[in-house]
Amino acid sequence: MMQPLCHEDERSALLKFKQSFLFGKYYCFRPISDFPKVESWKLEGGNSSSADCCSWDGVKCDEETGHVIKLDLSSSCLWGSINSTTTLFHLVHLQWLSLAYNYFNNSEIPATINNLSRLSHLNLSHSVISGQIPPQLLDLRNLVSLDLSDNAFIEVPGNETHYLELREPSLQNLVEKLTNLKVLNLDRVDISTPIHLILANLSSLSYLSLQSCRLQGEFPSQIFHLPNLSVLQLSHNINLTGYLPEFERSSPLTVLAIGSCGFSGKIPYSLGNLTKLVSLDVSFNSFLGELPVSIGNLASLKELDLQGCNFSSGQISSSRLGNLTQLNYLALSHSHNIFSGRNFSSLSWIAKNTELKFLYLSDLNLIGEIPLWLMNLTQLTHLDMSHNQLTAQSHLV
């Protein structure tokens, strides 16, 4: 059976949307990879009845009804503004919409977003939108994935930063309404409030990223125990305090990033139960005591950031980290209280990580000759050993 042609009113809405923007390689967010998908949106031979918008780049239609149900215009080199009259919001059958990596000139999200009540996936990341997120977005009760990240934009020459804001409604309001969320990414959205315990009720949540959101108060430890949470990223919220809880072996966490927050206390021995972790960032917090030996259980780790930590002297050593041989990113910088006056040979265990691409060992107060084992790290693209007391081995000079 032939798939029906797209509906004329939806084709017209798409064409009017195209006409309301500038587009082309000159407007590409990332010129190497992006391309203007809407260039393929045209009437074949000028005959509107023969133009099937279901075949246009970025457009997908329902195979039975012909209605447009998916629109992927990410990285499409669009430049212009969106508002309540933008015809995109006439596509009421849409279930999936991405406008990421375009330039919308600090537009606000229009209130007419709630026309798209069937949306399950919405991605407006990296699209230069700003202002308060409208309460009408909370009408999209079918949302499973919401990504509004990375819209903070510094305007030159005034150096004024424009943020997307979640104040009224608040994060709490959003969580109360959008109860089906599995993915929530609000990185660099200005929230400026504590995280409410209600977030721990989102049992379906698998991805939560709230980095650089100006969060305040104490982070509810119950959120660490969400049964499906695989990715938790809270980095760069300096007024966000909290403690790491005891972790169960059943935890699905693969990414845990709390760098540059205000977490304190001890890192629990049960950290070693997180055997699915591939990325761990606990840098620049106020953890005290020992780095638990159990960190050596995290054999799947590929990224480890322990910068600026104040663990007891000698706690970052082969006995704890020697089993981590899959790392491609390792950052130990600014931990001079641990390494001060020690020889570089104390880090020889790093040589086992032959896939390392990023290695940061600055400001450790290490002394002695630069070791030969660095030659084993043939994949390195970034190496920083500055602010140590190192000398080159004489036969290498």
C-alpha positions in Angstrom: 0.0 0.0 0.0 1.3 3.4 -1.0 2.0 5.9 1.8 -0.4 8.8 1.6 1.0 12.2 0.6 1.4 14.8 3.3 -1.6 17.1 4.1 -1.8 20.4 2.2 -2.2 22.5 5.4 0.8 20.9 7.0 2.9 21.4 3.8 1.8 25.0 3.8 2.8 25.4 7.4 6.3 24.0 6.7 6.8 26.2 3.7 5.8 29.3 5.7 8.1 28.3 8.5 10.9 28.1 5.9 10.1 31.5 4.5 10.3 33.1 7.9 14.0 32.3 8.3 17.3 33.0 6.7 19.3 29.8 6.1 22.4 28.6 4.3 26.0 27.6 5.0 26.7 31.2 6.2 24.3 30.7 9.1 25.5 27.2 10.2 26.1 26.7 13.9 28.8 24.2 13.1 29.9 24.8 9.5 31.7 21.4 9.1 28.8 19.2 10.0 25.6 21.3 9.6 23.6 21.7 6.5 20.4 23.6 5.7 17.8 20.9 5.5 15.0 23.3 4.5 16.6 23.8 1.1 14.9 20.5 0.0 11.5 22.0 1.0 10.1 23.1 -2.3 7.1 22.5 -4.6 8.0 20.0 -7.3 7.6 21.8 -10.6 5.4 24.4 -9.0 2.6 21.9 -8.7 1.5 21.9 -5.1 -0.6 18.7 -5.5 2.5 16.7 -6.4 4.8 18.0 -3.6 5.1 15.5 -0.9 6.5 17.1 2.2 6.9 13.6 3.8 10.0 13.2 1.5 11.6 16.4 2.6 14.8 16.4 4.7 14.0 16.3 8.4 10.3 15.4 8.0 8.7 12.1 8.9 5.0 11.3 8.4 2.7 8.7 9.8 2.6 5.9 7.2 -1.2 5.5 7.6 -2.5 9.1 8.0 0.2 11.1 6.2 0.3 13.6 9.1 3.7 15.0 10.0 4.7 13.3 13.3 8.5 14.0 13.5 10.5 17.1 12.6 14.2 17.0 13.0 15.7 20.4 12.1 18.7 20.1 14.3 21.9 21.6 12.9 19.9 23.1 10.0 21.6 26.5 9.7 18.5 28.5 10.5 18.7 32.1 11.6 15.8 34.2 12.8 13.2 34.6 15.5 10.3 32.4 16.6 7.1 33.7 18.1 3.4 32.7 18.7 2.6 33.2 15.0 5.4 30.7 13.8 3.5 28.2 11.7 5.5 25.3 13.1 3.1 25.3 16.0 0.3 24.4 13.5 1.6 20.9 13.2 -0.6 19.5 15.9 0.2 15.9 15.2 3.9 16.3 15.9 5.3 13.7 18.4 9.0 14.5 18.0 10.6 17.9 17.5 14.2 19.0 17.5 15.4 22.5 16.7 18.8 22.1 18.3 21.9 23.9 17.0 20.2 26.8 15.3 20.2 30.5 16.0 16.8 31.9 17.2 18.2 35.4 18.1 17.2 35.2 21.9 13.6 34.5 21.1 11.4 33.3 24.0 9.6 30.0 23.7 6.1 30.9 22.4 3.1 30.1 24.5 1.7 28.3 21.5 4.1 25.5 22.2 1.1 23.9 24.0 -0.6 23.4 20.6 1.8 20.4 20.2 0.1 18.4 22.9 1.2 15.1 21.4 4.9 15.7 21.8 6.9 13.0 23.5 10.3 14.4 22.6 11.3 18.1 22.5 14.9 19.4 22.0 15.6 23.1 21.9 19.2 22.9 23.0 21.9 25.1 21.6 19.3 27.3 19.9 19.9 30.7 21.4 16.6 31.1 23.1 16.2 33.0 26.3 13.7 34.4 28.8 11.3 32.7 31.1 10.1 29.2 30.0 6.3 29.6 29.6 3.9 27.8 31.8 2.2 26.5 28.6 5.2 24.1 28.1 3.9 22.2 31.2 0.8 21.3 29.2 2.9 18.9 27.2 2.0 16.0 29.5 3.2 13.3 27.1 6.8 14.5 27.2 9.2 11.7 27.7 12.4 13.7 26.8 13.0 17.4 27.3 16.2 19.1 26.4 16.5 22.9 26.8 20.2 22.9 27.6 23.0 25.3 26.6 21.1 28.4 25.6 23.1 30.8 27.8 24.5 33.3 25.3 27.0 36.2 25.8 26.1 39.1 23.6 29.0 41.2 22.3 29.9 44.1 22.6 27.9 44.6 25.8 29.0 41.2 27.2 25.4 40.7 28.5 24.5 37.1 29.1 21.1 36.0 28.1 19.7 33.0 30.0 16.8 30.7 29.6 15.0 30.8 33.0 12.9 28.4 34.9 11.5 30.5 37.8 7.7 30.8 37.3 6.9 28.0 36.6 9.6 26.5 38.8 11.5 23.2 38.5 9.1 21.8 41.1 6.1 22.8 38.9 7.7 21.2 35.9 8.3 17.9 37.7 4.8 17.9 39.1 3.3 18.2 35.7 5.6 16.2 33.4 5.5 13.0 35.3 6.4 10.7 32.3 9.9 12.2 31.8 12.8 9.8 31.2 15.3 12.4 30.0 15.6 15.9 31.5 18.5 18.2 30.4 18.4 21.8 31.7 22.1 22.5 31.6 22.8 26.3 31.9 19.1 27.1 32.4 18.9 29.6 35.3 16.9 27.9 38.0 18.3 29.6 41.1 16.3 27.5 43.6 16.8 24.4 45.7 15.9 21.0 44.2 12.6 19.8 45.7 12.3 16.3 47.0 9.5 15.7 44.5 12.1 15.0 41.9 12.7 11.7 43.6 9.2 10.7 42.5 10.1 10.5 38.8 10.8 6.8 38.9 11.1 6.5 35.1 13.9 9.1 35.0 17.0 7.7 33.4 18.9 10.9 32.5 19.1 14.0 34.7 21.4 16.9 33.9 21.3 20.2 35.8 24.8 21.6 35.3 25.5 25.3 35.8 21.9 26.0 36.9 22.7 28.2 39.9 21.1 25.6 42.1 20.9 26.2 45.9 20.4 24.3 49.1 20.9 20.7 49.8 20.6 18.0 47.1 18.1 15.3 48.2 20.1 12.1 48.5 17.0 10.1 47.5 17.5 11.1 43.9 20.7 9.1 43.8 18.5 6.0 44.3 16.0 6.5 41.5 15.7 3.0 40.1 16.3 3.8 36.4 18.7 6.7 36.8 21.8 6.1 34.5 23.1 9.6 34.1 23.3 12.2 36.9 25.1 15.5 36.2 25.1 18.4 38.7 28.5 20.0 38.1 29.2 23.7 38.5 26.5 24.6 41.0 28.7 26.1 43.7 25.8 26.8 46.1 24.5 23.2 45.9 25.4 21.2 49.0 24.9 17.5 49.8 26.4 14.2 50.7 27.0 11.0 48.8 24.7 8.2 50.1 25.4 4.5 50.4 25.1 2.9 46.9 23.5 -0.4 46.1 25.0 -3.0 43.8 21.8 -2.7 41.7 22.4 0.9 40.9 22.2 1.6 37.1 24.5 4.7 37.3 26.9 5.0 34.4 27.7 8.7 34.7 28.1 10.6 38.0 29.3 14.2 37.7 29.2 16.5 40.8 32.3 18.6 40.1 32.5 22.1 41.4 29.6 21.9 43.8 29.5 22.1 47.6 29.3 18.4 48.5 31.1 17.3 51.7 31.5 14.5 54.1 33.2 11.2 53.1 33.0 9.3 49.9 31.4 6.0 51.0 33.1 2.7 50.5 30.0 1.6 48.7 31.0 3.8 45.8 32.7 0.6 44.6 29.2 -0.9 44.1 28.8 1.4 41.0 30.4 -1.1 38.7 28.6 0.3 35.6 30.2 3.7 36.0 32.1 4.9 32.9 32.5 8.5 34.0 33.1 9.9 37.6 33.7 13.5 38.5 33.9 14.5 42.1 36.4 17.4 41.6 36.5 20.6 43.6 34.2 19.6 46.4 34.9 19.5 50.1 35.2 15.7 50.6 37.4 14.7 53.5 39.1 11.5 54.7 40.2 8.7 52.4 39.4 7.9 48.8 38.0 4.4 49.4 40.0 1.5 48.1 36.8 0.2 46.6 37.2 2.7 43.8 39.4 0.1 42.2 36.2 -2.0 41.6 35.2 0.5 38.9 37.0 -1.3 36.2 34.7 0.1 33.4 35.7 3.8 34.1 36.8 5.7 31.1 36.7 9.2 32.7 37.9 10.1 36.2 38.2 13.6 37.6 39.6 14.0 41.1 41.0 17.5 40.7 41.1 19.8 43.7 40.3 17.0 46.2 41.5 17.0 49.8 41.9 13.3 50.5 44.4 12.1 53.0 48.0 12.1 51.8 48.9 9.0 49.7 45.3 8.1 49.0 45.6 8.5 45.2 47.9 5.6 44.5 48.4 2.3 42.7 46.6 0.4 45.5 43.4 2.4 44.7 43.6 3.3 41.1 45.9 0.7 39.6 43.0 -1.5 38.5 41.6 1.3 36.4 43.2 0.5 33.0 40.5 1.6 30.6 40.8 5.4 31.3 40.9 7.8 28.4 40.5 10.9 30.6 42.3 11.4 33.9 42.5 14.6 35.9 44.3 14.9 39.2 45.4 18.5 39.0 45.4 20.9 42.0 45.7 18.1 44.6 49.1 19.3 45.8 48.3 18.4 49.4 48.4 14.7 48.4 51.5 14.7 46.2 53.7 17.5 47.5 57.4 16.6 47.5 56.8 13.2 46.0 58.6 11.7 43.0 56.8 11.2 39.7 57.4 7.5 39.9 54.5 7.4 42.4 52.2 7.8 39.4 53.7 5.0 37.4 50.4 3.1 37.5 49.0 5.6 35.0 51.1 3.9 32.3 48.7 1.0 32.3 46.1 3.3 30.7 47.4 3.1 27.2 44.2 4.6 25.7 44.6 7.8 27.7 43.9 10.9 25.5 43.6 13.6 28.3 46.0 13.6 31.3 46.0 16.6 33.7 48.7 16.5 36.4 49.3 20.3 37.0 49.9 21.9 40.4 50.8 18.7 42.3 54.2 19.9 43.7 55.8 16.8 42.2 59.6 16.7 42.0 62.2 14.8 40.0 62.7 13.8 36.4 59.9 13.4 33.9 59.4 9.6 33.7 60.0 7.5 30.6 56.7 5.7 31.1 54.9 8.7 29.6 56.2 7.4 26.3 53.8 4.5 26.6 50.8 6.8 26.3 50.8 7.0 22.5 47.2 8.2 22.3 47.7 11.4 24.3 46.4 14.5 22.8 46.3 16.7 25.9 49.0 16.7 28.6 49.4 19.3 31.4 52.2 18.8 34.0 52.7 22.6 34.7 53.4 24.0 38.2 55.5 21.0 39.3 59.2 20.8 40.0 60.2 18.6 37.1 63.3 18.2 35.1 63.8 16.4 31.8 66.0 13.3 31.8 69.4 14.3 30.5 69.5 11.9 27.5 66.1 13.3 26.3 67.2 16.9 26.3 
